Amino acid sequence: MKRVIIESPFAGDVETNLRYLRSCMHECITSDEAPYASHALYTQPGVLDDNIPVQRELGIVAGFAWRDVADLTVVYTDLGITKGMQYGIDDAIRKGRPVEYRTLKGWQP
């Protein structure tokens, strides 16, 4: 399986964004990819609070530590590209990791 970092929205309509992310992860897994999405993992209750700047920054740093072993960054664009997603895209480009833009066929908010 190819190791992929998923870039998708988190802040804002968190419930919809997490439902969207689960669909993105499903697509990756069924496409022989092993997805990683720190924005869903680290923001679970009791881990980090994305609304507290220091904790948000810790989550970003921890997530970026995993990026160095990824084969690809996949950006899901149906809900737009947020500032946080762009931060991840820029990191991938800087490090020479391929970036692929995708949409989910038939996805409805």
DSSP file (Angstrom, degrees, kcal/mol; ACC not computed):
  #  RESIDUE AA STRUCTURE BP1 BP2  ACC     N-H-->O    O-->H-N    N-H-->O    O-->H-N    TCO  KAPPA ALPHA  PHI   PSI    X-CA   Y-CA   Z-CA
    1    1 A M              0   0    0      0, 0.0     2,-0.4     0, 0.0    32,-0.2   0.000 360.0 360.0 360.0 140.8    0.0    0.0    0.0
    2    2 A K  E     -a   33   0A   0     30,-1.7    32,-3.1    69,-0.0     2,-0.5  -0.686 360.0-126.7 -80.7 133.9    1.1    3.5   -0.8
    3    3 A R  E     -a   34   0A   0     -2,-0.4    68,-2.8    30,-0.2    69,-1.3  -0.737  34.8-175.9 -85.6 121.4    1.3    5.7    2.4
    4    4 A V  E     -ab  35  72A   0     30,-2.0    32,-1.7    -2,-0.5     2,-0.5  -0.940  24.9-143.1-124.8 142.3   -0.7    8.9    1.8
    5    5 A I  E     -ab  36  73A   0     67,-2.4    69,-3.3    -2,-0.4     2,-0.5  -0.880  24.6-142.2 -94.2 128.2   -1.3   12.1    3.8
    6    6 A I  E     - b   0  74A   0     30,-2.6     2,-0.6    -2,-0.5    69,-0.2  -0.820  11.1-163.8 -95.2 129.9   -4.8   13.4    3.4
    7    7 A E  E     + b   0  75A   0     67,-3.0    69,-2.6    -2,-0.5    78,-0.1  -0.970  31.4 137.7-108.4 118.1   -5.5   17.1    3.3
    8    8 A S        -     0   0    0     -2,-0.6    69,-0.1    67,-0.2    73,-0.1  -0.958  56.2 -79.5-151.5 162.3   -9.1   17.9    3.9
    9    9 A P        +     0   0    0      0, 0.0    12,-0.2     0, 0.0     3,-0.1  -0.267  42.7 164.3 -66.4 152.2  -10.9   20.6    5.9
   10   10 A F        +     0   0    0      1,-0.1     7,-0.2    11,-0.0     8,-0.2   0.544  51.5  70.0-126.2 -60.3  -11.4   20.3    9.6
   11   11 A A  S    S+     0   0    0      6,-0.1     2,-0.7     1,-0.1    -1,-0.1  -0.093  90.2  31.7 -63.4 162.0  -12.4   23.7   11.2
   12   12 A G  S    S+     0   0    0     -3,-0.1     2,-1.9     1,-0.1     3,-0.2  -0.842 125.8  22.7  96.1-118.5  -15.8   25.2   10.6
   13   13 A D  S  > S+     0   0    0     -2,-0.7     4,-2.9     1,-0.2     5,-0.2  -0.588  75.9 175.8 -83.1  78.7  -18.5   22.5   10.1
   14   14 A V  H  > S+     0   0    0     -2,-1.9     4,-2.7     1,-0.2     5,-0.3   0.870  72.4  54.4 -57.9 -42.2  -16.5   19.9   12.0
   15   15 A E  H  > S+     0   0    0      1,-0.2     4,-1.9     2,-0.2    -1,-0.2   0.942 113.8  40.6 -59.7 -49.0  -19.2   17.2   11.8
   16   16 A T  H  > S+     0   0    0      1,-0.2     4,-2.6     2,-0.2    -2,-0.2   0.914 114.8  53.0 -64.9 -42.8  -19.6   17.5    8.0
   17   17 A N  H  X S+     0   0    0     -4,-2.9     4,-2.3    -7,-0.2    -2,-0.2   0.864 110.1  47.2 -64.1 -36.1  -15.8   17.8    7.5
   18   18 A L  H  X S+     0   0    0     -4,-2.7     4,-2.4    -5,-0.2    -1,-0.2   0.874 111.0  51.3 -72.6 -36.3  -15.2   14.6    9.6
   19   19 A R  H  X S+     0   0    0     -4,-1.9     4,-1.6    -5,-0.3    -2,-0.2   0.920 111.8  48.4 -63.3 -41.8  -17.9   12.8    7.6
   20   20 A Y  H  X S+     0   0    0     -4,-2.6     4,-2.2     1,-0.2    -2,-0.2   0.926 109.7  52.0 -61.5 -45.9  -16.2   13.9    4.4
   21   21 A L  H  X S+     0   0    0     -4,-2.3     4,-3.0     1,-0.2     5,-0.2   0.895 105.2  55.0 -60.0 -41.3  -12.8   12.8    5.7
   22   22 A R  H  X S+     0   0    0     -4,-2.4     4,-2.2     1,-0.2    -1,-0.2   0.897 108.9  48.7 -60.1 -38.3  -14.1    9.3    6.5
   23   23 A S  H  X S+     0   0    0     -4,-1.6     4,-2.3     2,-0.2    -1,-0.2   0.890 110.7  50.8 -66.7 -38.9  -15.3    9.1    2.9
   24   24 A C  H  X S+     0   0    0     -4,-2.2     4,-2.3     2,-0.2    -2,-0.2   0.925 110.6  48.9 -62.4 -44.7  -11.8   10.2    1.7
   25   25 A M  H  X S+     0   0    0     -4,-3.0     4,-2.8     1,-0.2     5,-0.2   0.904 109.3  52.8 -62.9 -41.2  -10.1    7.6    3.9
   26   26 A H  H  X S+     0   0    0     -4,-2.2     4,-2.5    -5,-0.2    -1,-0.2   0.930 108.7  50.1 -59.1 -45.9  -12.5    4.9    2.6
   27   27 A E  H  X S+     0   0    0     -4,-2.3     4,-0.5     1,-0.2    -1,-0.2   0.921 111.7  48.4 -60.4 -43.3  -11.6    5.9   -1.0
   28   28 A C  H ><>S+     0   0    0     -4,-2.3     5,-1.9     1,-0.2     3,-1.3   0.953 111.9  47.8 -60.3 -50.4   -7.9    5.7   -0.2
   29   29 A I  H ><5S+     0   0    0     -4,-2.8     3,-1.3     1,-0.3    -1,-0.2   0.895 111.6  49.4 -61.4 -41.1   -8.1    2.3    1.5
   30   30 A T  H 3<5S+     0   0    0     -4,-2.5    -1,-0.3     1,-0.3    -2,-0.2   0.536 106.8  58.5 -77.0  -4.2  -10.1    0.8   -1.3
   31   31 A S  T <<5S-     0   0    0     -3,-1.3    -1,-0.3    -4,-0.5    -2,-0.2   0.066 126.1 -99.2-107.3  21.5   -7.5    2.2   -3.8
   32   32 A D  T < 5S+     0   0    0     -3,-1.3   -30,-1.7     1,-0.2     2,-0.3   0.865  84.3 127.5  64.3  39.4   -4.7    0.3   -2.1
   33   33 A E  E   < -a    2   0A   0     -5,-1.9    -1,-0.2   -32,-0.2   -30,-0.2  -0.936  56.7-139.8-124.0 149.5   -3.5    3.3   -0.1
   34   34 A A  E     -a    3   0A   0    -32,-3.1   -30,-2.0    -2,-0.3     2,-0.1  -0.891  30.2-154.8-107.4  99.8   -2.8    3.6    3.7
   35   35 A P  E     -a    4   0A   0      0, 0.0     2,-0.4     0, 0.0   -30,-0.2  -0.410  12.4-165.4 -81.7 151.6   -4.2    7.1    4.6
   36   36 A Y  E     +a    5   0A   0    -32,-1.7   -30,-2.6    -2,-0.1     2,-0.3  -0.999   8.9 175.8-132.4 131.6   -3.1    9.3    7.5
   37   37 A A    >>  -     0   0    0     -2,-0.4     3,-1.7   -32,-0.2     4,-1.6  -0.758   6.3-179.8-138.9  87.9   -5.1   12.3    8.7
   38   38 A S  H 3> S+     0   0    0     -2,-0.3     4,-2.8     1,-0.3     5,-0.4   0.797  79.4  67.9 -61.0 -29.1   -3.6   13.9   11.8
   39   39 A H  H 34 S+     0   0    0      1,-0.2    -1,-0.3     2,-0.2     4,-0.2   0.729 107.9  38.3 -67.2 -19.8   -6.4   16.5   11.9
   40   40 A A  H <4 S+     0   0    0     -3,-1.7    -1,-0.2     2,-0.1    -2,-0.2   0.780 120.1  45.5 -93.6 -34.2   -8.9   13.8   12.7
   41   41 A L  H >< S+     0   0    0     -4,-1.6     3,-1.1     1,-0.2    -2,-0.2   0.948 115.1  42.2 -74.3 -50.9   -6.7   11.8   15.0
   42   42 A Y  T 3< S+     0   0    0     -4,-2.8     6,-1.2     1,-0.2    -1,-0.2   0.650 108.2  60.3 -77.2 -14.8   -5.2   14.5   17.2
   43   43 A T  T 3  S+     0   0    0     -5,-0.4    -1,-0.2     4,-0.2     7,-0.2   0.353  74.7 120.8 -95.8   6.6   -8.4   16.5   17.6
   44   44 A Q  S X> S-     0   0    0     -3,-1.1     3,-2.3     1,-0.1     4,-0.7  -0.370  81.9 -79.9 -65.6 150.0  -10.3   13.7   19.3
   45   45 A P  T 34 S+     0   0    0      0, 0.0    -1,-0.1     0, 0.0     4,-0.1  -0.233 119.1  20.5 -52.4 133.8  -11.6   14.5   22.8
   46   46 A G  T 34 S+     0   0    0     -3,-0.1     3,-0.1     1,-0.1    -2,-0.1   0.370 113.9  73.9  88.6  -4.8   -8.8   14.2   25.4
   47   47 A V  T <4 S-     0   0    0     -3,-2.3     2,-0.3     1,-0.4    -4,-0.2   0.802 107.2 -26.7-101.1 -79.3   -6.0   14.5   22.9
   48   48 A L     <  -     0   0    0     -6,-1.2     2,-0.6    -4,-0.7    -1,-0.4  -0.971  50.9-130.6-137.7 153.5   -5.6   18.2   21.7
   49   49 A D    >   -     0   0    0     -2,-0.3     3,-1.9     3,-0.1     7,-0.3  -0.921   9.8-158.2-107.8 112.6   -8.1   21.1   21.3
   50   50 A D  T 3  S+     0   0    0     -2,-0.6    -1,-0.1     1,-0.3     6,-0.1   0.672  90.5  64.1 -63.9 -17.6   -7.8   22.7   17.9
   51   51 A N  T 3  S+     0   0    0      1,-0.1    -1,-0.3     4,-0.1     3,-0.1   0.539  86.8  78.0 -84.9  -6.8   -9.3   25.9   19.3
   52   52 A I  S X> S-     0   0    0     -3,-1.9     4,-2.7     1,-0.1     3,-0.7  -0.911  77.7-146.0-103.9 111.5   -6.3   26.5   21.6
   53   53 A P  H 3> S+     0   0    0      0, 0.0     4,-2.5     0, 0.0     5,-0.2   0.826  95.9  50.5 -49.2 -43.6   -3.5   27.9   19.4
   54   54 A V  H 3> S+     0   0    0      1,-0.2     4,-1.9     2,-0.2     5,-0.1   0.909 114.5  44.3 -63.5 -41.0   -0.7   26.2   21.4
   55   55 A Q  H <> S+     0   0    0     -3,-0.7     4,-2.2    -6,-0.2    -1,-0.2   0.883 111.4  53.5 -71.5 -37.5   -2.4   22.8   21.1
   56   56 A R  H  X S+     0   0    0     -4,-2.7     4,-2.2    -7,-0.3    -2,-0.2   0.932 109.6  48.9 -59.8 -44.8   -3.3   23.3   17.4
   57   57 A E  H  X S+     0   0    0     -4,-2.5     4,-2.6    -5,-0.2    -2,-0.2   0.892 108.7  52.9 -63.9 -40.4    0.4   24.1   16.7
   58   58 A L  H  X S+     0   0    0     -4,-1.9     4,-2.7     1,-0.2    -1,-0.2   0.911 109.3  50.1 -59.7 -42.1    1.5   20.9   18.6
   59   59 A G  H  X S+     0   0    0     -4,-2.2     4,-2.7     2,-0.2    -2,-0.2   0.900 110.3  49.4 -63.2 -41.5   -0.9   18.9   16.5
   60   60 A I  H  X S+     0   0    0     -4,-2.2     4,-2.6     2,-0.2    -2,-0.2   0.939 112.7  47.0 -63.1 -47.0    0.5   20.4   13.3
   61   61 A V  H  X S+     0   0    0     -4,-2.6     4,-1.4     2,-0.2    -2,-0.2   0.927 114.2  47.2 -61.5 -45.4    4.1   19.7   14.3
   62   62 A A  H  X S+     0   0    0     -4,-2.7     4,-0.8     1,-0.2     3,-0.2   0.916 113.2  48.8 -63.4 -42.9    3.3   16.1   15.3
   63   63 A G  H >X S+     0   0    0     -4,-2.7     3,-0.8     1,-0.2     4,-0.7   0.896 108.5  53.5 -62.8 -40.5    1.4   15.5   12.1
   64   64 A F  H 3X S+     0   0    0     -4,-2.6     4,-0.6     1,-0.2     3,-0.5   0.790  97.1  66.2 -67.8 -26.7    4.2   16.9   10.0
   65   65 A A  H 3< S+     0   0    0     -4,-1.4     3,-0.5     1,-0.2    -1,-0.2   0.845 102.2  48.9 -61.4 -32.5    6.6   14.5   11.7
   66   66 A W  H X< S+     0   0    0     -3,-0.8     3,-1.5    -4,-0.8     4,-0.3   0.715  93.6  76.5 -78.4 -21.2    4.8   11.7   10.0
   67   67 A R  H >< S+     0   0    0     -4,-0.7     3,-1.8    -3,-0.5    -1,-0.2   0.801  79.0  71.2 -62.4 -29.4    4.8   13.3    6.6
   68   68 A D  T 3< S+     0   0    0     -4,-0.6    -1,-0.3    -3,-0.5    -2,-0.1   0.708 100.0  46.5 -64.6 -18.3    8.5   12.4    6.0
   69   69 A V  T <  S+     0   0    0     -3,-1.5    -1,-0.3    -4,-0.1    -2,-0.2   0.404  91.3 108.3-100.9   2.0    7.6    8.8    5.6
   70   70 A A    <   -     0   0    0     -3,-1.8   -66,-0.2    -4,-0.3     3,-0.1  -0.475  56.5-154.8 -81.0 150.6    4.6    9.4    3.2
   71   71 A D  S    S+     0   0    0    -68,-2.8     2,-0.3     1,-0.3   -67,-0.2   0.692  76.4   7.3 -89.6 -23.4    4.7    8.6   -0.5
   72   72 A L  E     -b    4   0A   0    -69,-1.3   -67,-2.4    25,-0.1     2,-0.5  -0.995  58.5-134.8-160.1 145.7    2.1   11.1   -1.5
   73   73 A T  E     -bc   5  99A   0     25,-2.6    27,-2.8    -2,-0.3     2,-0.5  -0.962  24.4-160.5-105.5 126.1   -0.1   14.0   -0.3
   74   74 A V  E     -bc   6 100A   0    -69,-3.3   -67,-3.0    -2,-0.5     2,-0.6  -0.936   0.8-161.0-111.3 123.4   -3.7   13.7   -1.4
   75   75 A V  E     -bc   7 101A   0     25,-3.1    27,-3.1    -2,-0.5     2,-0.6  -0.908   4.7-155.1-107.6 116.7   -5.8   16.9   -1.4
   76   76 A Y  E     - c   0 102A   0    -69,-2.6     3,-0.3    -2,-0.6    27,-0.2  -0.835  13.4-178.0 -93.7 122.0   -9.5   16.4   -1.4
   77   77 A T    >   +     0   0    0     25,-2.6     3,-2.0    -2,-0.6    26,-0.2   0.373  48.9 103.8-108.4   1.7  -11.0   19.6   -2.9
   78   78 A D  T 3  S+     0   0    0     24,-0.3    -1,-0.2     1,-0.3     3,-0.1   0.823  94.9  37.2 -57.0 -31.4  -14.9   19.2   -2.8
   79   79 A L  T 3  S-     0   0    0      1,-0.4    -1,-0.3    -3,-0.3    -2,-0.1   0.215 122.1-104.6-104.9  13.5  -15.1   21.5    0.2
   80   80 A G    <   -     0   0    0     -3,-2.0     2,-0.5   -71,-0.0    -1,-0.4  -0.271  39.8 -70.5  91.5 179.2  -12.4   23.9   -0.9
   81   81 A I        -     0   0    0     -3,-0.1     2,-0.1    -2,-0.1    -4,-0.1  -0.965  47.9-156.0-117.2 118.5   -8.8   24.3    0.3
   82   82 A T     >  -     0   0    0     -2,-0.5     4,-2.4     1,-0.1     5,-0.2  -0.327  32.4-103.4 -86.8 170.8   -8.4   25.8    3.7
   83   83 A K  H  > S+     0   0    0      1,-0.2     4,-1.9     2,-0.2     5,-0.1   0.902 123.6  51.3 -59.2 -42.5   -5.4   27.7    5.1
   84   84 A G  H  > S+     0   0    0      1,-0.2     4,-1.6     2,-0.2    -1,-0.2   0.893 109.4  49.5 -63.7 -40.5   -4.4   24.6    7.1
   85   85 A M  H  > S+     0   0    0      1,-0.2     4,-2.4     2,-0.2    -1,-0.2   0.912 108.9  52.6 -63.8 -41.7   -4.6   22.4    4.0
   86   86 A Q  H  X S+     0   0    0     -4,-2.4     4,-3.0     1,-0.2    -1,-0.2   0.865 103.9  57.4 -62.7 -35.5   -2.5   24.9    2.1
   87   87 A Y  H  X S+     0   0    0     -4,-1.9     4,-1.8     1,-0.2    -1,-0.2   0.916 109.7  44.7 -59.0 -44.2    0.1   24.7    4.8
   88   88 A G  H  X S+     0   0    0     -4,-1.6     4,-2.2     2,-0.2    -2,-0.2   0.876 112.3  51.3 -67.9 -39.2    0.3   20.9    4.3
   89   89 A I  H  X S+     0   0    0     -4,-2.4     4,-2.4     2,-0.2    -2,-0.2   0.934 110.1  49.4 -62.6 -46.6    0.4   21.3    0.5
   90   90 A D  H  X S+     0   0    0     -4,-3.0     4,-2.6     1,-0.2    -1,-0.2   0.886 109.6  52.2 -61.1 -39.3    3.3   23.8    0.7
   91   91 A D  H  X S+     0   0    0     -4,-1.8     4,-1.9    -5,-0.2    -1,-0.2   0.922 109.5  49.1 -62.5 -44.4    5.2   21.5    3.0
   92   92 A A  H  X>S+     0   0    0     -4,-2.2     5,-2.5     1,-0.2     4,-0.5   0.923 112.5  47.5 -61.6 -44.5    4.8   18.6    0.6
   93   93 A I  H ><5S+     0   0    0     -4,-2.4     3,-1.1     1,-0.2    -1,-0.2   0.924 110.5  51.9 -63.6 -44.8    6.0   20.7   -2.3
   94   94 A R  H 3<5S+     0   0    0     -4,-2.6    -1,-0.2     1,-0.3    -2,-0.2   0.861 113.6  44.5 -58.3 -37.0    9.0   22.0   -0.3
   95   95 A K  H 3<5S-     0   0    0     -4,-1.9    -1,-0.3    -5,-0.2    -2,-0.2   0.435 115.1-114.2 -91.6   0.8   10.0   18.5    0.5
   96   96 A G  T <<5 +     0   0    0     -3,-1.1    -3,-0.2    -4,-0.5    -4,-0.1   0.677  64.6 147.0  78.1  17.1    9.5   17.2   -3.0
   97   97 A R      < -     0   0    0     -5,-2.5    -1,-0.3    -6,-0.2   -25,-0.1  -0.722  54.6-107.3 -85.8 134.1    6.6   14.9   -2.1
   98   98 A P        -     0   0    0      0, 0.0   -25,-2.6     0, 0.0     2,-0.4  -0.263  29.7-151.6 -59.6 145.5    4.1   14.5   -4.9
   99   99 A V  E     -c   73   0A   0    -27,-0.2     2,-0.4   -25,-0.0   -25,-0.2  -0.985  10.4-170.6-121.6 129.6    0.7   16.2   -4.4
  100  100 A E  E     -c   74   0A   0    -27,-2.8   -25,-3.1    -2,-0.4     2,-0.4  -0.980  11.8-146.7-123.5 132.2   -2.4   14.9   -6.0
  101  101 A Y  E     +c   75   0A   0     -2,-0.4     2,-0.3   -27,-0.2   -25,-0.2  -0.831  26.1 172.7 -99.7 133.5   -5.8   16.7   -6.1
  102  102 A R  E     -c   76   0A   0    -27,-3.1   -25,-2.6    -2,-0.4   -24,-0.3  -0.918  22.6-155.6-137.0 160.4   -9.0   14.6   -5.9
  103  103 A T        -     0   0    0     -2,-0.3     2,-0.6   -27,-0.2   -27,-0.0  -0.921  26.8-118.4-127.1 159.5  -12.7   14.9   -5.6
  104  104 A L    >   -     0   0    0     -2,-0.3     3,-1.6     3,-0.1     2,-0.2  -0.884  29.4-126.9-100.2 117.5  -15.2   12.3   -4.3
  105  105 A K  T 3  S+     0   0    0     -2,-0.6     0, 0.0     1,-0.3     0, 0.0  -0.427  89.3   1.2 -63.9 127.9  -17.7   11.2   -6.9
  106  106 A G  T 3  S+     0   0    0      1,-0.2     2,-0.3    -2,-0.2    -1,-0.3   0.546  86.8 155.4  77.0   7.2  -21.2   11.5   -5.7
  107  107 A W    <   -     0   0    0     -3,-1.6    -1,-0.2     2,-0.0    -3,-0.1  -0.518  21.6-168.2 -73.0 132.1  -20.3   13.0   -2.3
  108  108 A Q              0   0    0     -2,-0.3    -1,-0.0     1,-0.1     0, 0.0  -0.979 360.0 360.0-122.1 129.4  -23.1   15.0   -0.7
  109  109 A P              0   0    0      0, 0.0    -1,-0.1     0, 0.0   -90,-0.1   0.513 360.0 360.0 -63.9 360.0  -22.7   17.2    2.3
